[in-house]
């Protein structure tokens, strides 16, 4: 159909090559870490592991689930992701709904209250003092409450609601539905595309966050998250070579080195995202364009 | 009829007019639904703003607001006389400008190159893979980079050794001079694919007729990119550039926090880490708050200036109501 000039061929070769390098550069670190995590840790020390394990073993993973602190951290991470996403999305959608109603008496006030938070925030220390004064330190609620709603997400869902015909709400009202029913029975189900997208963003944020654990819950072993434990083992590896913070001192007996344990933890922390990612990719991208329409 | 109307009009002015009470009653569910979230936003977003008053006090936790001693601008003066403050300011600006230069231009290049790929499956594969790192946490990225740059069996050192560029493995993470580069590279590695989406969407919005007529005129690939694609995505590029400038000081601290070690402190510490180390870890609350307030104010000024310039130059404002 199209003739290829010499310049075209050179360009395409160069272009494809560049894209292949980009893909390798993106995937190799993940595959390398996966291979090491599945390799016998004594064998790993010899070096030379690329993307295939040499002496296959699940020992490194078994170590995570045998170490109580790590198993708890996995459970807490899962819990905060589920509860945080559920409460977050309902709250976000509810605020979006009330400020989408042009007849609502406090619409302007609520909108302004939320919009301002997009531009100014108290910052690290005032927030830290607030959490301390509210007695939320070493409390599971610190994972849920402070980040419950983001104004940006509210705006995204509101612009989606704005696109729905208002007659739906009016006719429901004529049938005797109150605003609460309208929200749960009509608006929330109709917003599914936006809700799904925002839920995913909240869930990824919840799963990935570690700094709140670091600041508020690091002294409570029952409340640490997987990302925080990974951060802890990473920092100890950086500062003092290979240190064993989980007290699994007898290496020969356990056959798991701190580095191999860290690799296995990295994989466990990455896995949920890699697994859901292909299925939800289109929602993520939709979310980006949803936001872009408004900004 | 006129007087009645006037009364009704006058009534509307009072909050507790009959009409408004009726309206309140009708909207009781809307009010009920917004109340918890108004309380939430006041507690979690506005009380911290009120916390800025700490910056002007000899703040002692546990004491009431009126029992605190007011010290005026004392902590701001201390901060501006602190050499370390200028060091972290330099690091913050250096890393944010580096990430602006590379983190902003490379996604545009990627979008243009991706657009030239005709095999759709291959294109989609590149996209899917390159978006992935955006979704993993900085903890994971730091862990991956730590391994890749490691002196024992890190892939970067292995390649450099195999190519005989270096004789001994390089301790990348321990070299202060490398820190800005490593952080910028990690940032680009994580976000290049994701940040290209918006430019790809902009390219998709360019009318195909423009390309067709350029073909008729005998324009080659690079001419088309230069004269059609680039001008076509210019408005998007401007908006993103201005948003990035607005966020110049908000570069975050996660990557620096996770990749720093005691050897590279002079190059790794940014404003937020300064606040964290001085304010929270050392318990100098008032001082930390002053530093945080400085950062917030600079950021607000940058956002609004950038937005104003954008409105004037491109006619596009980011701040919408």
Interface residues (C-beta under 8 A of the other chain):
Chain A: X7 X8 X11 X12 X15 X16 X18 X19 X22 X23 X25 X26 X27 X28 X29 X30 X32 X33 X36 X45 X47 X48 X49 X50 X91 X94 X95 X97 X98 X101 X103 X104 X105 X106 X110 X113 X114 X115 X116 X117 X119 X120 X121 X122 X123 X124 X125 X126 X127 X128 X129 X130 X132 X134 X145 X146 X148 X149 X178 X179 X180 X183 X204 X207 X208 X209 X210 X211 X215 X227 X230 X231 X234 X235 X237 X238 X239 X262 X263 X266 X269 X270 X273 X274 X277 X278 X281 X284 X285 X288 X289 X292 X294 X295
Chain B: X20 X23 X24 X27 X29 X30 X31 X32 X33 X34 X37 X38 X40 X41 X42 X43 X44 X45 X46 X47 X48 X49 X50 X51 X52 X54 X61 X110 X113 X114 X116 X117 X122 X125 X126 X128 X129 X130 X131 X132 X133 X135 X136 X137 X138 X139 X140 X142 X143 X144 X145 X146 X147 X148 X152 X153 X155 X173 X189 X192 X193 X194 X197 X198 X201 X220 X221 X239 X254 X258 X259 X261 X262 X272 X275 X276 X279 X280 X285 X288 X289 X292 X293 X295 X296 X300 X303 X318 X319 X320 X321
